């Protein structure tokens, strides 16, 4: 009986991560709506700019876009390490 309980416990431990994790549900423009805040949240800026090239963060040269994207990430709490 103890052996069976161990196997069940291990099964639960190793399968709950897959159940709790998700792909983020990104749309074709690289983002999704945050259900808690109601705001639109972008994960993939290149896809976002392909859908919305008129937006300010999507204008300029590729270097400008990269710099704006880094600033966007930093403003949202991400640590960006430059190589």
SULLINBEL-V407161 format. One record per residue. N is the residue number from 1. BURIAL is + if it has 24 or more other ideal C-beta (glycine too) atoms within 12 Angstrom, else -. Layout:
((N | BURIAL) (N | BURIAL))
This chain:
((1 | -) (2 | -) (3 | -) (4 | -) (5 | -) (6 | -) (7 | -) (8 | -) (9 | -) (10 | -) (11 | -) (12 | -) (13 | -) (14 | -) (15 | -) (16 | -) (17 | -) (18 | -) (19 | -) (20 | -) (21 | -) (22 | -) (23 | -) (24 | -) (25 | -) (26 | -) (27 | -) (28 | -) (29 | -) (30 | -) (31 | +) (32 | +) (33 | -) (34 | -) (35 | -) (36 | -) (37 | -) (38 | -) (39 | -) (40 | -) (41 | +) (42 | +) (43 | -) (44 | -) (45 | +) (46 | -) (47 | -) (48 | +) (49 | +) (50 | -) (51 | -) (52 | -) (53 | -) (54 | -) (55 | -) (56 | -) (57 | +) (58 | +) (59 | -) (60 | -) (61 | -) (62 | -) (63 | -) (64 | -) (65 | -) (66 | -) (67 | -) (68 | +) (69 | +) (70 | -) (71 | -) (72 | +) (73 | -) (74 | -) (75 | -) (76 | -) (77 | -) (78 | -) (79 | -) (80 | -) (81 | -) (82 | -) (83 | -))
